[in-house]
Amino acid sequence: MRFIITGRNIDVTEGLKSAVEEKLGKLDKFFAPETEVNVTLSVEKERQKIEVTIPVKGNIIRSEQVSSDMYVSIDLVEEVIERQLKKYKNKIVDKKQNMAAFAQEFVEKDYNDEDEVKIIRTKRFGIKPMDPEEACVQMELLGHNFYVFFNSETEEVNVVYKRKGNTYGLIEPELD
């Protein structure tokens, strides 16, 4: 695995770099050797945050952990990613295409799939064309943290969502 480690409001010391590479290096048993791991370390007041993003053939494996100690955050993020990989192994490893992105041992090993994704409810609703700002207002009125709408400007289905710090995000589709 190749690590790309960056810091925001923090100097990435050799100690931090080696802690990230040592801890996240445990994940190399799951991935092909050329897999890139993007790591961002940041500090905001007392919050020590690590964000890890691993793009693999059409999927993105991501975790963000925050604690009062960066080394604790690093430990937490490794545990979460390993748990995600084991939990969703059968969903993310497509035997035909994605196998090359993962280590052979991971592909061949069976993990307990008891936490299978189950859709228990389907909602249908009419959507009227609106702009993203109007969709944000509608989302707030409903008390939700995301809202699906038909964008009158792009004529596509979009999603607005609430971000930290009372800001909003817009998701626009992009077909591969």
Backbone as CSV, one residue per row, in Angstrom:
resi,resn,N_x,N_y,N_z,CA_x,CA_y,CA_z,C_x,C_y,C_z
1,MET,0.853,-1.176,0.000,0.000,0.000,0.000,0.895,1.235,0.000
2,ARG,0.428,2.250,-0.730,1.152,3.520,-0.780,0.357,4.553,0.007
3,PHE,1.022,5.201,0.936,0.357,6.190,1.782,0.630,7.596,1.277
4,ILE,-0.426,8.398,1.211,-0.319,9.825,0.921,-0.855,10.524,2.162
5,ILE,0.056,11.059,2.966,-0.326,11.630,4.260,-0.168,13.145,4.198
6,THR,-1.263,13.846,4.516,-1.213,15.307,4.551,-1.728,15.786,5.904
7,GLY,-1.354,17.002,6.258,-1.784,17.572,7.531,-2.446,18.918,7.337
8,ARG,-3.493,19.155,8.101,-4.162,20.458,8.144,-4.068,20.979,9.565
9,ASN,-3.458,22.129,9.732,-3.236,22.715,11.056,-2.389,21.814,11.950
10,ILE,-1.564,20.980,11.321,-0.703,20.081,12.091,0.512,19.741,11.228
11,ASP,1.675,19.677,11.868,2.873,19.204,11.185,2.878,17.686,11.271
12,VAL,3.012,17.028,10.132,3.053,15.570,10.118,4.481,15.155,10.471
13,THR,4.679,14.839,11.739,6.009,14.454,12.228,6.320,13.024,11.788
14,GLU,7.579,12.646,11.909,7.973,11.272,11.577,7.243,10.277,12.478
15,GLY,7.021,10.663,13.743,6.305,9.794,14.678,4.872,9.537,14.224
16,LEU,4.188,10.611,13.819,2.816,10.452,13.326,2.799,9.639,12.030
17,LYS,3.722,9.954,11.153,3.791,9.255,9.866,4.009,7.755,10.081
18,SER,4.948,7.411,10.967,5.212,5.991,11.199,4.045,5.319,11.923
19,ALA,3.352,6.050,12.814,2.177,5.482,13.492,1.078,5.176,12.483
20,VAL,0.844,6.089,11.537,-0.173,5.880,10.508,0.211,4.688,9.642
21,GLU,1.466,4.664,9.185,1.903,3.582,8.298,1.907,2.227,9.009
22,GLU,2.276,2.225,10.293,2.290,0.969,11.047,0.868,0.463,11.290
23,LYS,-0.005,1.355,11.763,-1.360,0.932,12.110,-2.167,0.589,10.859
24,LEU,-2.180,1.499,9.884,-2.949,1.242,8.665,-2.266,0.202,7.782
25,GLY,-0.975,-0.011,8.015,-0.263,-1.055,7.291,-0.834,-2.437,7.567
26,LYS,-1.511,-2.587,8.702,-2.167,-3.860,9.024,-3.258,-4.190,8.005
27,LEU,-3.740,-3.160,7.300,-4.799,-3.371,6.314,-4.260,-3.910,4.991
28,ASP,-2.922,-3.979,4.848,-2.364,-4.406,3.568,-2.723,-5.843,3.220
29,LYS,-3.139,-6.615,4.229,-3.563,-7.992,3.949,-4.866,-8.030,3.144
30,PHE,-5.571,-6.882,3.092,-6.826,-6.816,2.353,-6.660,-6.299,0.925
31,PHE,-5.594,-5.532,0.662,-5.481,-4.811,-0.601,-4.303,-5.264,-1.447
32,ALA,-4.407,-4.967,-2.737,-3.297,-5.184,-3.655,-2.174,-4.218,-3.273
33,PRO,-0.916,-4.583,-3.546,0.222,-3.754,-3.130,0.207,-2.325,-3.668
34,GLU,-0.349,-2.097,-4.843,-0.324,-0.753,-5.443,-1.476,0.149,-4.970
35,THR,-2.269,-0.299,-4.022,-3.396,0.481,-3.521,-2.911,1.757,-2.839
36,GLU,-3.560,2.888,-3.190,-3.236,4.176,-2.576,-4.157,4.433,-1.397
37,VAL,-3.578,4.896,-0.308,-4.341,5.233,0.889,-4.124,6.724,1.159
38,ASN,-5.200,7.504,1.052,-5.128,8.948,1.302,-5.487,9.214,2.752
39,VAL,-4.555,9.818,3.477,-4.742,10.087,4.897,-4.591,11.589,5.132
40,THR,-5.585,12.171,5.806,-5.503,13.577,6.177,-5.621,13.680,7.695
41,LEU,-4.611,14.259,8.304,-4.620,14.496,9.749,-4.927,15.968,9.967
42,SER,-5.829,16.267,10.894,-6.142,17.669,11.156,-6.434,17.896,12.631
43,VAL,-6.221,19.142,13.031,-6.470,19.537,14.421,-7.371,20.759,14.401
44,GLU,-8.457,20.685,15.160,-9.375,21.808,15.331,-9.661,21.909,16.819
45,LYS,-9.124,22.913,17.453,-9.229,23.084,18.912,-8.714,21.828,19.599
46,GLU,-9.539,21.134,20.344,-9.117,19.919,21.057,-9.358,18.656,20.245
47,ARG,-9.880,18.822,19.040,-10.262,17.659,18.222,-9.106,17.221,17.323
48,GLN,-8.678,15.987,17.472,-7.621,15.389,16.650,-8.319,14.444,15.670
49,LYS,-8.324,14.812,14.395,-9.122,14.071,13.417,-8.235,13.424,12.359
50,ILE,-8.608,12.204,11.978,-7.957,11.510,10.875,-9.043,11.100,9.880
51,GLU,-8.788,11.368,8.617,-9.688,10.947,7.543,-8.888,10.029,6.634
52,VAL,-9.431,8.848,6.363,-8.763,7.884,5.493,-9.706,7.544,4.343
53,THR,-9.190,7.665,3.120,-9.964,7.340,1.922,-9.134,6.373,1.082
54,ILE,-9.766,5.242,0.724,-9.089,4.234,-0.093,-9.962,3.954,-1.313
55,PRO,-9.607,4.532,-2.467,-10.390,4.249,-3.679,-9.989,2.897,-4.266
56,VAL,-10.978,2.023,-4.505,-10.725,0.725,-5.127,-11.806,0.411,-6.156
57,LYS,-11.438,0.395,-7.401,-12.301,-0.049,-8.506,-13.789,0.229,-8.312
58,GLY,-14.202,1.460,-8.422,-15.624,1.782,-8.360,-16.188,1.932,-6.960
59,ASN,-15.401,1.673,-5.949,-15.850,1.837,-4.567,-14.885,2.765,-3.845
60,ILE,-15.374,3.376,-2.792,-14.517,4.191,-1.942,-14.707,3.698,-0.520
61,ILE,-13.615,3.310,0.096,-13.656,2.888,1.487,-13.151,4.081,2.283
62,ARG,-13.968,4.538,3.244,-13.640,5.784,3.930,-14.033,5.707,5.398
63,SER,-13.210,6.336,6.219,-13.559,6.481,7.626,-12.939,7.767,8.142
64,GLU,-13.632,8.377,9.073,-13.184,9.611,9.711,-13.378,9.412,11.205
65,GLN,-12.321,9.617,11.970,-12.414,9.435,13.410,-11.838,10.655,14.125
66,VAL,-12.461,10.998,15.246,-12.049,12.168,16.020,-11.907,11.759,17.485
67,SER,-10.847,12.243,18.115,-10.689,12.050,19.558,-9.812,13.191,20.070
68,SER,-9.462,13.141,21.333,-8.612,14.187,21.896,-7.126,13.856,21.701
69,ASP,-6.829,12.667,21.154,-5.451,12.228,20.937,-5.335,11.639,19.540
70,MET,-4.407,12.135,18.742,-4.270,11.688,17.357,-3.969,10.195,17.265
71,TYR,-3.186,9.670,18.196,-2.838,8.251,18.154,-4.064,7.372,18.420
72,VAL,-4.961,7.844,19.273,-6.221,7.138,19.523,-7.077,7.169,18.254
73,SER,-7.128,8.326,17.594,-7.884,8.460,16.348,-7.358,7.499,15.287
74,ILE,-6.034,7.365,15.210,-5.425,6.446,14.239,-5.838,5.013,14.535
75,ASP,-5.811,4.623,15.812,-6.233,3.273,16.201,-7.690,3.033,15.820
76,LEU,-8.540,4.006,16.116,-9.973,3.871,15.841,-10.245,3.713,14.349
77,VAL,-9.591,4.517,13.520,-9.867,4.498,12.087,-9.473,3.148,11.480
78,GLU,-8.388,2.568,11.953,-7.961,1.261,11.442,-8.993,0.198,11.785
79,GLU,-9.483,0.219,13.021,-10.485,-0.764,13.454,-11.766,-0.636,12.634
80,VAL,-12.208,0.591,12.383,-13.450,0.824,11.636,-13.313,0.325,10.196
81,ILE,-12.191,0.641,9.549,-12.011,0.206,8.157,-11.945,-1.315,8.073
82,GLU,-11.241,-1.942,8.989,-11.171,-3.407,8.972,-12.559,-4.018,9.158
83,ARG,-13.333,-3.449,10.068,-14.697,-3.939,10.302,-15.554,-3.752,9.048
84,GLN,-15.429,-2.587,8.384,-16.192,-2.332,7.156,-15.837,-3.354,6.080
85,LEU,-14.554,-3.593,5.914,-14.110,-4.530,4.877,-14.663,-5.928,5.115
86,LYS,-14.604,-6.382,6.352,-15.109,-7.725,6.662,-16.620,-7.789,6.513
87,LYS,-17.303,-6.730,6.937,-18.761,-6.714,6.901,-19.296,-6.689,5.472
88,TYR,-18.670,-5.898,4.613,-19.201,-5.719,3.266,-18.393,-6.442,2.194
89,LYS,-17.544,-7.378,2.600,-16.661,-8.064,1.659,-17.418,-8.601,0.453
90,ASN,-18.514,-9.286,0.680,-19.253,-9.894,-0.427,-19.899,-8.859,-1.340
91,LYS,-20.081,-7.647,-0.849,-20.685,-6.593,-1.665,-19.637,-5.855,-2.500
92,ILE,-18.430,-5.650,-1.936,-17.440,-4.830,-2.636,-16.493,-5.626,-3.520
93,VAL,-16.354,-6.915,-3.257,-15.457,-7.716,-4.088,-16.295,-8.408,-5.150
94,ASP,-16.321,-7.825,-6.335,-16.989,-8.418,-7.479,-15.978,-9.364,-8.112
95,LYS,-16.301,-10.636,-8.124,-15.346,-11.655,-8.562,-14.765,-11.376,-9.955
96,LYS,-15.530,-10.743,-10.834,-15.063,-10.537,-12.209,-14.140,-9.345,-12.344
97,GLN,-14.514,-8.208,-11.756,-13.779,-6.974,-12.014,-12.910,-6.506,-10.855
98,ASN,-13.412,-6.526,-9.664,-12.729,-5.882,-8.547,-11.688,-6.749,-7.862
99,MET,-11.587,-8.021,-8.232,-10.664,-8.919,-7.540,-9.233,-8.407,-7.540
100,ALA,-8.802,-7.786,-8.611,-7.420,-7.326,-8.728,-7.084,-6.232,-7.717
101,ALA,-8.083,-5.527,-7.223,-7.850,-4.429,-6.282,-7.598,-4.930,-4.859
102,PHE,-7.911,-6.192,-4.615,-7.802,-6.732,-3.264,-6.791,-7.867,-3.203
103,ALA,-6.292,-8.122,-2.009,-5.352,-9.217,-1.794,-6.075,-10.551,-1.966
104,GLN,-5.383,-11.527,-2.513,-5.968,-12.843,-2.785,-6.537,-13.475,-1.518
105,GLU,-5.809,-13.355,-0.397,-6.251,-13.929,0.880,-7.602,-13.358,1.301
106,PHE,-7.786,-12.044,1.122,-9.050,-11.386,1.481,-10.182,-11.867,0.581
107,VAL,-9.920,-12.002,-0.708,-10.939,-12.427,-1.674,-11.409,-13.844,-1.368
108,GLU,-10.482,-14.710,-0.986,-10.819,-16.121,-0.781,-11.438,-16.407,0.580
109,LYS,-11.171,-15.561,1.568,-11.656,-15.820,2.922,-13.119,-15.414,3.071
110,ASP,-13.882,-16.231,3.763,-15.281,-15.916,4.035,-15.383,-15.232,5.391
111,TYR,-16.142,-14.163,5.427,-16.396,-13.455,6.673,-17.872,-13.577,6.995
112,ASN,-18.191,-13.501,8.275,-19.570,-13.598,8.736,-20.395,-12.468,8.122
113,ASP,-21.452,-12.807,7.419,-22.270,-11.818,6.719,-23.618,-11.634,7.423
114,GLU,-23.611,-11.729,8.763,-24.865,-11.642,9.501,-25.482,-10.251,9.481
115,ASP,-24.656,-9.221,9.281,-25.166,-7.858,9.251,-25.492,-7.431,7.824
116,GLU,-26.166,-8.307,7.098,-26.481,-8.023,5.707,-27.391,-6.802,5.610
117,VAL,-27.203,-6.024,4.562,-28.023,-4.837,4.345,-29.434,-5.291,3.992
118,LYS,-30.408,-4.797,4.747,-31.807,-5.147,4.504,-32.617,-3.872,4.383
119,ILE,-33.259,-3.693,3.247,-34.158,-2.555,3.065,-35.505,-2.985,3.620
120,ILE,-35.978,-2.274,4.627,-37.216,-2.677,5.296,-38.393,-1.784,4.939
121,ARG,-38.126,-0.699,4.232,-39.216,0.202,3.869,-38.864,0.931,2.584
122,THR,-39.863,1.108,1.741,-39.688,1.872,0.508,-40.691,3.003,0.512
123,LYS,-40.210,4.211,0.237,-41.092,5.373,0.160,-41.174,5.834,-1.280
124,ARG,-42.345,6.274,-1.681,-42.528,6.866,-2.990,-43.148,8.239,-2.782
125,PHE,-42.633,9.197,-3.516,-43.191,10.540,-3.402,-42.965,11.283,-4.704
126,GLY,-43.893,12.179,-4.986,-43.769,13.011,-6.184,-42.747,14.100,-5.934
127,ILE,-41.971,14.412,-6.967,-40.990,15.474,-6.803,-41.246,16.566,-7.824
128,LYS,-41.263,17.796,-7.343,-41.451,18.919,-8.247,-40.101,19.565,-8.501
129,PRO,-39.901,20.081,-9.699,-38.611,20.737,-9.984,-38.387,21.935,-9.051
130,MET,-37.151,22.056,-8.546,-36.790,23.187,-7.684,-35.294,23.412,-7.784
131,ASP,-34.850,24.570,-7.321,-33.408,24.828,-7.326,-32.824,24.331,-5.998
132,PRO,-31.507,24.171,-5.921,-30.890,23.617,-4.708,-31.192,24.403,-3.429
133,GLU,-31.273,25.732,-3.527,-31.569,26.533,-2.333,-32.975,26.225,-1.817
134,GLU,-33.926,26.091,-2.724,-35.297,25.751,-2.339,-35.339,24.358,-1.707
135,ALA,-34.526,23.439,-2.228,-34.456,22.085,-1.671,-33.903,22.123,-0.244
136,CYS,-32.935,23.007,0.008,-32.383,23.150,1.368,-33.453,23.643,2.335
137,VAL,-34.246,24.596,1.891,-35.337,25.117,2.722,-36.329,23.999,3.016
138,GLN,-36.687,23.220,1.994,-37.632,22.113,2.170,-37.069,21.076,3.153
139,MET,-35.774,20.790,3.027,-35.121,19.836,3.929,-35.227,20.324,5.378
140,GLU,-34.959,21.615,5.584,-35.042,22.189,6.934,-36.468,22.116,7.470
141,LEU,-37.452,22.411,6.614,-38.856,22.360,7.046,-39.265,20.951,7.470
142,LEU,-38.689,19.951,6.817,-39.008,18.565,7.156,-38.202,18.055,8.356
143,GLY,-37.122,18.778,8.699,-36.283,18.347,9.811,-35.375,17.184,9.443
144,HIS,-35.071,17.005,8.164,-34.193,15.922,7.710,-32.773,16.439,7.552
145,ASN,-31.817,15.510,7.368,-30.443,15.934,7.123,-30.020,15.713,5.673
146,PHE,-30.953,15.255,4.826,-30.737,15.204,3.385,-32.094,15.316,2.696
147,TYR,-32.063,15.662,1.406,-33.312,15.815,0.664,-33.048,15.517,-0.813
148,VAL,-33.839,14.625,-1.388,-33.734,14.261,-2.804,-34.713,15.126,-3.582
149,PHE,-34.239,15.720,-4.699,-35.102,16.604,-5.475,-34.695,16.596,-6.941
150,PHE,-35.599,17.091,-7.783,-35.323,17.239,-9.212,-34.837,18.666,-9.428
151,ASN,-33.580,18.809,-9.829,-32.962,20.119,-9.993,-33.488,20.777,-11.265
152,SER,-34.186,21.904,-11.108,-34.777,22.605,-12.261,-33.706,23.235,-13.148
153,GLU,-32.505,23.462,-12.597,-31.431,24.073,-13.376,-30.717,23.059,-14.265
154,THR,-30.491,21.843,-13.744,-29.748,20.822,-14.501,-30.643,19.728,-15.066
155,GLU,-31.904,19.704,-14.626,-32.878,18.678,-15.010,-32.381,17.273,-14.672
156,GLU,-31.807,17.143,-13.473,-31.337,15.860,-12.966,-31.796,15.703,-11.521
157,VAL,-31.846,14.471,-11.060,-32.144,14.210,-9.659,-30.870,14.486,-8.864
158,ASN,-30.974,15.313,-7.831,-29.851,15.685,-6.971,-30.218,15.434,-5.520
159,VAL,-29.224,15.543,-4.658,-29.429,15.420,-3.215,-28.722,16.600,-2.548
160,VAL,-29.425,17.284,-1.648,-28.770,18.257,-0.785,-28.663,17.615,0.587
161,TYR,-27.620,17.965,1.320,-27.434,17.388,2.645,-26.818,18.406,3.573
162,LYS,-27.075,18.204,4.856,-26.569,19.094,5.888,-25.168,18.657,6.271
163,ARG,-24.254,19.616,6.317,-22.873,19.356,6.708,-22.633,19.914,8.100
164,LYS,-21.486,19.580,8.658,-21.115,20.141,9.959,-20.954,21.644,9.819
165,GLY,-21.240,22.369,10.869,-21.066,23.820,10.850,-22.193,24.545,10.130
166,ASN,-23.386,23.955,10.088,-24.562,24.563,9.451,-24.323,24.984,8.003
167,THR,-23.622,24.152,7.256,-23.452,24.379,5.830,-24.161,23.252,5.089
168,TYR,-24.256,23.372,3.785,-24.974,22.393,2.984,-24.090,21.864,1.870
169,GLY,-24.401,20.672,1.418,-23.704,20.072,0.292,-24.709,19.680,-0.768
170,LEU,-24.248,19.593,-2.007,-25.087,19.202,-3.133,-24.432,18.027,-3.822
171,ILE,-25.165,16.952,-4.042,-24.661,15.797,-4.758,-25.339,15.763,-6.121
172,GLU,-24.517,15.800,-7.164,-25.018,15.717,-8.530,-24.548,14.398,-9.128
173,PRO,-25.410,13.738,-9.901,-25.010,12.426,-10.462,-23.942,12.587,-11.534
174,GLU,-23.074,11.604,-11.585,-22.056,11.544,-12.623,-21.920,10.080,-13.004
175,LEU,-22.389,9.724,-14.161,-22.346,8.336,-14.579,-20.955,7.986,-15.073
176,ASP,-20.464,6.816,-14.613,-19.119,6.367,-15.024,-19.164,5.724,-16.394
